Amino acid sequence: MQEAEQATPEQGSGAAVAFVLTSAPGCLTAEAVRTAHATIAPAGPALVLQEGEGDVLMFALEGVGTVFVAAMPTPVPGGEAEAAAQHSLCALGTGWELPPHAAHLIVGLSPEASAPGARGLLALTRVVAAVAEASQAVGVYWGAGGVAHPRDFFVDSVRELGDDDLPLPLWLGVSVAAEGDEVSLLSRGFRAQFGLPDLLLWAPRGAGGDGLELLFDLLLYVARRGQPIPAGETVGRTEEERLPVEVVPSPIDPATEVWSVRFPGAAPRLGDLRLRAPRTLEELSGGAVARSWDLAEWAPTVVTGRRWGCAALTAGLATGLVFTALSRAWPWLALAVPFLVLALLLLAALREKRWLVLRRGDEQVVLHLWHAGEGEPALAAFVATVLSASNTGGDEPKPNGEP
């Protein structure tokens, strides 16, 4: 993947609480946790018991902060952990479900001011694995990622971690949705833990584990980079691979934006438009195909122009406002806001726009509108693919006015 800048794994927020799920309430000793932690993280820092009374244990992690373990004699309420299990990698394609749990242990970290976020997350992850090992848990629920894992998967994964690793598959959930012969993979919890948008990856059904591998590769790149990738730029695992980036509403929360990438070989897509092999262009609504066009019959083209009618109307309104002000001796200060609004409307009307248009004989369908300069790489790549799929090959953009 192309490196934009050298970032460290210490740019995350580090704020997280995890839940170790147990089959029955039980007595957890500080010595059992410390012993398990020493085997899971032999290089330290060591867990030092600060306080151990009743159902709460407090440990110090040098240079990281204070860790607490609180025993709760009831399950995580509301079926929250059971619902989160479907977002674990262990559940994808296997049908794994979280075993019943009757109690849980809350494990949290209060970081020192000097402790970087991702370093704190990694330290907490190791303590959580130690608590799961010492308590013979049935699973681990990572709250910030909305994901629950089997105990063995979590503990074994943590044993293999290096000090610079970011175990995103443990910290993030993945939502999977099928749509025709494609699937969408959506990360969960990336914004909550790293302050960066989650990723929506489109992949063919046959991509299998390759799609998940690309999802976590891209997220790891952004986590280390510490900055989101703007719409219109490209990413890839090699210098030659260039996957256009879009910014779109999240399919589970339209008020939140995510960045979106298409797996190589997935059907090209732009917003609600999707190109299906060999020459079918589809418009989607709510995940279903609302309309489709055979590009052997419909000729696609890109029309460029400006909305001169809107510009003329706006200019006319401004002129009328001036004459009215002069005839009635209005104070010019009172006209400042209306003039500013009209000026912005005029600029918007004069800005160059582009339309993706399909034509068949006298019929015409206008499919997409965008302003020149907005997300050009992703838009240009999609339009070029549509044009090349057509019998006619389409036309180059030209100033034809509005379609």
LUMDREN-336667 format. One record per residue (C-alpha): residue in one letter; x, y, z. Coordinates in nm, 3 decimals, padded with zeros to 5 digits. Example, Ala and Ser with C-alpha at 12.3 -4.5 7.8 and 13.67 -1.06 7.14 Angstrom:
! residues 2
A:01.230:-00.450:00.780;
S:01.367:-00.106:00.714;
END
This chain:
! residues 403
M:00.000:00.000:00.000;
Q:00.123:00.348:-00.078;
E:00.250:00.518:00.235;
A:00.135:00.880:00.253;
E:00.323:00.945:00.573;
Q:00.496:00.757:00.848;
A:00.257:00.733:01.140;
T:00.278:00.546:01.466;
P:00.030:00.304:01.618;
E:-00.013:00.546:01.905;
Q:-00.270:00.779:01.751;
G:-00.590:00.611:01.869;
S:-00.803:00.737:02.152;
G:-00.736:00.436:02.382;
A:-01.074:00.469:02.555;
A:-01.233:00.123:02.589;
V:-01.405:-00.112:02.829;
A:-01.430:-00.485:02.771;
F:-01.651:-00.754:02.922;
V:-01.528:-01.104:03.000;
L:-01.829:-01.337:02.988;
T:-01.842:-01.631:03.229;
S:-02.076:-01.927:03.260;
A:-02.127:-01.868:03.634;
P:-02.034:-01.616:03.902;
G:-01.704:-01.709:04.060;
C:-01.415:-01.590:04.267;
L:-01.136:-01.435:04.061;
T:-00.808:-01.390:04.245;
A:-00.550:-01.123:04.173;
E:-00.275:-01.384:04.169;
A:-00.454:-01.583:03.895;
V:-00.483:-01.270:03.680;
R:-00.119:-01.173:03.737;
T:00.003:-01.525:03.653;
A:-00.200:-01.539:03.331;
H:-00.083:-01.190:03.234;
A:00.281:-01.286:03.287;
T:00.246:-01.571:03.037;
I:00.051:-01.363:02.782;
A:00.272:-01.052:02.809;
P:00.608:-01.176:02.941;
A:00.788:-00.860:02.827;
G:00.571:-00.649:03.057;
P:00.479:-00.409:03.189;
A:00.388:-00.619:03.491;
L:00.054:-00.603:03.668;
V:00.096:-00.470:04.023;
L:-00.197:-00.517:04.261;
Q:-00.309:-00.189:04.415;
E:-00.634:-00.290:04.577;
G:-00.831:-00.612:04.599;
E:-01.144:-00.595:04.806;
G:-01.474:-00.769:04.743;
D:-01.565:-00.794:04.376;
V:-01.322:-00.527:04.250;
L:-00.951:-00.565:04.174;
M:-00.726:-00.266:04.093;
F:-00.390:-00.308:03.917;
A:-00.119:-00.065:03.813;
L:00.047:-00.095:03.471;
E:00.368:00.109:03.475;
G:00.366:00.380:03.209;
V:00.013:00.291:03.100;
G:-00.236:00.352:03.379;
T:-00.467:00.178:03.623;
V:-00.672:-00.128:03.532;
F:-00.982:-00.235:03.722;
V:-01.166:-00.567:03.715;
A:-01.521:-00.565:03.853;
A:-01.728:-00.882:03.894;
M:-02.097:-00.869:03.802;
P:-02.315:-01.170:03.898;
T:-02.553:-01.120:03.603;
P:-02.530:-01.146:03.222;
V:-02.464:-00.838:03.010;
P:-02.818:-00.694:02.991;
G:-03.040:-00.670:02.686;
G:-02.880:-00.949:02.486;
E:-02.614:-00.699:02.385;
A:-02.324:-00.945:02.389;
E:-02.521:-01.212:02.199;
A:-02.606:-00.960:01.925;
A:-02.243:-00.850:01.903;
A:-02.124:-01.208:01.843;
Q:-02.252:-01.200:01.485;
H:-01.990:-00.931:01.405;
S:-01.692:-01.149:01.505;
L:-01.471:-01.299:01.235;
C:-01.541:-01.634:01.402;
A:-01.911:-01.601:01.318;
L:-01.875:-01.507:00.950;
G:-01.971:-01.806:00.741;
T:-01.960:-02.046:01.037;
G:-02.280:-01.974:01.228;
W:-02.089:-01.950:01.557;
E:-02.302:-01.819:01.842;
L:-02.198:-01.695:02.184;
P:-02.250:-01.966:02.449;
P:-02.484:-01.875:02.736;
H:-02.326:-01.669:03.010;
A:-02.462:-01.608:03.360;
A:-02.212:-01.345:03.481;
H:-01.944:-01.111:03.350;
L:-01.632:-00.924:03.452;
I:-01.591:-00.559:03.352;
V:-01.230:-00.476:03.261;
G:-01.139:-00.112:03.209;
L:-00.836:00.111:03.183;
S:-00.783:00.457:03.331;
P:-00.481:00.573:03.128;
E:-00.207:00.802:03.248;
A:-00.193:01.141:03.080;
S:00.129:01.041:02.904;
A:00.000:00.705:02.782;
P:-00.075:00.710:02.406;
G:-00.414:00.575:02.303;
A:-00.325:00.269:02.097;
R:-00.060:00.168:02.349;
G:-00.328:00.178:02.617;
L:-00.565:-00.025:02.399;
L:-00.299:-00.290:02.346;
A:-00.219:-00.305:02.719;
L:-00.587:-00.336:02.805;
T:-00.629:-00.611:02.544;
R:-00.357:-00.817:02.713;
V:-00.516:-00.773:03.055;
V:-00.855:-00.874:02.916;
A:-00.699:-01.189:02.770;
A:-00.539:-01.264:03.109;
V:-00.873:-01.223:03.289;
A:-01.042:-01.448:03.031;
E:-00.771:-01.710:03.082;
A:-00.786:-01.690:03.460;
S:-01.165:-01.705:03.478;
Q:-01.221:-01.979:03.219;
A:-01.457:-01.748:03.033;
V:-01.689:-01.843:02.744;
G:-01.625:-01.526:02.547;
V:-01.504:-01.166:02.538;
Y:-01.727:-00.871:02.445;
W:-01.529:-00.569:02.321;
G:-01.781:-00.293:02.378;
A:-01.628:-00.011:02.173;
G:-01.624:-00.231:01.862;
G:-01.965:-00.386:01.919;
V:-01.813:-00.734:01.878;
A:-01.796:-01.049:02.092;
H:-01.541:-01.327:02.034;
P:-01.487:-01.683:02.155;
R:-01.251:-01.698:02.450;
D:-00.989:-01.918:02.280;
F:-00.980:-01.703:01.966;
F:-00.927:-01.387:02.170;
V:-00.663:-01.530:02.404;
D:-00.467:-01.713:02.132;
S:-00.466:-01.400:01.912;
V:-00.332:-01.187:02.196;
R:-00.050:-01.432:02.269;
E:00.090:-01.369:01.920;
L:00.089:-00.988:01.941;
G:00.401:-00.776:01.919;
D:00.441:-00.441:02.092;
D:00.372:-00.249:01.769;
D:00.076:-00.456:01.655;
L:-00.278:-00.324:01.626;
P:-00.513:-00.625:01.655;
L:-00.800:-00.465:01.465;
P:-00.989:-00.796:01.417;
L:-01.021:-00.811:01.799;
W:-01.119:-00.446:01.840;
L:-01.359:-00.407:01.546;
G:-01.676:-00.582:01.442;
V:-01.774:-00.647:01.081;
S:-02.129:-00.627:00.946;
V:-02.197:-00.829:00.632;
A:-02.490:-00.774:00.396;
A:-02.560:-00.960:00.072;
E:-02.683:-00.780:-00.238;
G:-02.721:-00.995:-00.547;
D:-02.385:-01.153:-00.625;
E:-02.201:-00.900:-00.407;
V:-02.150:-00.849:-00.035;
S:-02.079:-00.535:00.162;
L:-01.838:-00.548:00.456;
L:-01.873:-00.264:00.708;
S:-01.632:-00.214:00.997;
R:-01.779:-00.122:01.335;
G:-01.610:00.075:01.612;
F:-01.327:00.236:01.414;
R:-01.457:00.588:01.472;
A:-01.525:00.523:01.841;
Q:-01.171:00.400:01.907;
F:-00.959:00.588:01.652;
G:-01.169:00.896:01.573;
L:-01.168:00.799:01.204;
P:-01.453:00.691:00.972;
D:-01.544:00.326:00.940;
L:-01.486:00.150:00.607;
L:-01.748:00.005:00.371;
L:-01.597:-00.248:00.129;
W:-01.788:-00.395:-00.164;
A:-01.669:-00.736:-00.285;
P:-01.793:-01.023:-00.502;
R:-01.940:-01.314:-00.310;
G:-01.650:-01.529:-00.423;
A:-01.391:-01.297:-00.269;
G:-01.430:-01.472:00.067;
G:-01.142:-01.412:00.304;
D:-00.965:-01.188:00.052;
G:-01.230:-00.921:00.104;
L:-01.187:-00.932:00.482;
E:-00.809:-00.921:00.446;
L:-00.834:-00.610:00.227;
L:-01.079:-00.449:00.472;
F:-00.840:-00.484:00.765;
D:-00.533:-00.394:00.555;
L:-00.694:-00.064:00.457;
L:-00.812:00.009:00.811;
L:-00.464:-00.065:00.949;
Y:-00.313:00.173:00.695;
V:-00.551:00.452:00.797;
A:-00.505:00.381:01.170;
R:-00.127:00.418:01.136;
R:-00.165:00.718:00.906;
G:-00.389:00.887:01.162;
Q:-00.592:01.074:00.900;
P:-00.891:00.983:00.684;
I:-00.846:00.939:00.310;
P:-01.042:01.208:00.119;
A:-01.300:01.118:-00.143;
G:-01.153:01.102:-00.491;
E:-00.812:00.974:-00.383;
T:-00.701:00.617:-00.439;
V:-00.562:00.341:-00.216;
G:-00.406:00.006:-00.290;
R:-00.189:-00.270:-00.154;
T:00.073:-00.210:-00.423;
E:00.193:00.090:-00.624;
E:-00.001:-00.043:-00.924;
E:-00.333:-00.105:-00.746;
R:-00.546:00.210:-00.735;
L:-00.889:00.175:-00.578;
P:-01.097:00.496:-00.583;
V:-01.229:00.617:-00.248;
E:-01.583:00.745:-00.200;
V:-01.739:00.903:00.109;
V:-02.097:00.781:00.155;
P:-02.362:00.759:00.430;
S:-02.327:00.456:00.653;
P:-02.580:00.184:00.562;
I:-02.662:00.139:00.932;
D:-02.663:00.510:01.026;
P:-02.725:00.748:00.734;
A:-02.634:01.047:00.953;
T:-02.275:00.916:00.976;
E:-02.032:00.912:00.684;
V:-01.802:00.620:00.602;
W:-01.540:00.580:00.333;
S:-01.609:00.322:00.068;
V:-01.385:00.113:-00.158;
R:-01.466:-00.159:-00.411;
F:-01.271:-00.485:-00.410;
P:-01.090:-00.547:-00.742;
G:-01.333:-00.733:-00.963;
A:-01.644:-00.606:-00.784;
A:-01.913:-00.444:-00.995;
P:-01.827:-00.074:-01.042;
R:-02.060:00.150:-00.844;
L:-02.133:00.521:-00.807;
G:-02.386:00.613:-00.541;
D:-02.703:00.423:-00.634;
L:-02.573:00.327:-00.978;
R:-02.408:-00.008:-01.042;
L:-02.264:-00.155:-01.362;
R:-02.329:-00.526:-01.397;
A:-02.156:-00.748:-01.651;
P:-02.168:-00.754:-01.938;
R:-02.354:-00.430:-02.026;
T:-02.627:-00.366:-01.771;
L:-02.647:-00.042:-01.574;
E:-02.867:-00.060:-01.264;
E:-03.017:00.199:-01.032;
L:-03.063:00.073:-00.677;
S:-03.316:00.177:-00.416;
G:-03.304:00.031:-00.067;
G:-03.068:-00.241:-00.187;
A:-03.306:-00.356:-00.464;
V:-03.280:-00.283:-00.835;
A:-03.529:-00.006:-00.916;
R:-03.440:00.044:-01.284;
S:-03.195:-00.107:-01.532;
W:-03.070:-00.025:-01.880;
D:-02.904:-00.244:-02.141;
L:-02.605:-00.047:-02.269;
A:-02.630:-00.235:-02.598;
E:-02.946:-00.026:-02.655;
W:-02.880:00.289:-02.453;
A:-02.589:00.517:-02.540;
P:-02.428:00.677:-02.232;
T:-02.268:01.017:-02.252;
V:-02.144:01.288:-02.018;
V:-02.294:01.632:-02.069;
T:-02.127:01.937:-01.919;
G:-02.277:02.280:-01.875;
R:-02.409:02.545:-01.640;
R:-02.760:02.629:-01.530;
W:-02.796:02.951:-01.722;
G:-03.169:02.972:-01.654;
C:-03.111:02.971:-01.277;
A:-02.829:03.221:-01.319;
A:-03.051:03.457:-01.521;
L:-03.332:03.429:-01.268;
T:-03.094:03.501:-00.979;
A:-02.946:03.802:-01.161;
G:-03.297:03.929:-01.232;
L:-03.393:03.901:-00.865;
A:-03.080:04.091:-00.764;
T:-03.154:04.368:-01.017;
G:-03.514:04.395:-00.897;
L:-03.395:04.415:-00.538;
V:-03.162:04.703:-00.626;
F:-03.433:04.905:-00.804;
T:-03.678:04.845:-00.518;
A:-03.419:04.961:-00.267;
L:-03.346:05.276:-00.466;
S:-03.713:05.366:-00.512;
R:-03.799:05.318:-00.145;
A:-03.474:05.451:-00.002;
W:-03.399:05.132:00.192;
P:-03.075:05.136:00.395;
W:-02.804:04.944:00.211;
L:-02.711:04.755:00.526;
A:-03.052:04.587:00.522;
L:-02.969:04.447:00.176;
A:-02.645:04.279:00.284;
V:-02.795:03.941:00.371;
P:-03.027:03.916:00.065;
F:-02.738:04.015:-00.165;
L:-02.510:03.756:-00.005;
V:-02.771:03.483:-00.053;
L:-02.828:03.582:-00.415;
A:-02.454:03.595:-00.479;
L:-02.411:03.240:-00.346;
L:-02.703:03.120:-00.559;
L:-02.551:03.286:-00.865;
L:-02.212:03.123:-00.805;
A:-02.377:02.783:-00.763;
A:-02.572:02.828:-01.086;
L:-02.260:02.930:-01.281;
R:-02.046:02.647:-01.148;
E:-01.976:02.386:-01.414;
K:-02.181:02.071:-01.372;
R:-02.180:01.730:-01.533;
W:-02.461:01.488:-01.602;
L:-02.446:01.118:-01.687;
V:-02.713:01.076:-01.952;
L:-02.851:00.770:-02.135;
R:-03.006:00.816:-02.478;
R:-03.204:00.576:-02.698;
G:-03.355:00.737:-03.004;
D:-03.570:01.024:-02.877;
E:-03.568:00.892:-02.519;
Q:-03.335:01.039:-02.259;
V:-03.265:00.952:-01.895;
V:-03.059:01.178:-01.670;
L:-02.895:00.961:-01.405;
H:-02.635:01.156:-01.212;
L:-02.532:01.516:-01.147;
W:-02.208:01.634:-00.996;
H:-01.999:01.948:-00.991;
A:-01.676:01.949:-01.186;
G:-01.384:01.892:-00.949;
E:-01.581:01.690:-00.690;
G:-01.443:01.339:-00.643;
E:-01.314:01.339:-01.000;
P:-01.102:01.020:-00.986;
A:-01.383:00.797:-00.854;
L:-01.644:00.956:-01.080;
A:-01.419:00.951:-01.385;
A:-01.332:00.584:-01.327;
F:-01.700:00.485:-01.304;
V:-01.806:00.689:-01.606;
A:-01.514:00.558:-01.813;
T:-01.620:00.202:-01.728;
V:-01.981:00.274:-01.829;
L:-01.871:00.433:-02.156;
S:-01.642:00.143:-02.242;
A:-01.921:-00.107:-02.171;
S:-02.151:00.062:-02.421;
N:-02.171:-00.042:-02.785;
T:-02.106:00.313:-02.894;
G:-01.837:00.383:-02.638;
G:-02.018:00.707:-02.553;
D:-01.888:01.056:-02.605;
E:-01.624:01.260:-02.432;
P:-01.758:01.530:-02.201;
K:-01.854:01.836:-02.398;
P:-02.029:02.168:-02.319;
N:-02.378:02.084:-02.436;
G:-02.566:02.281:-02.172;
E:-02.820:02.111:-01.950;
P:-02.951:01.773:-02.070;
END
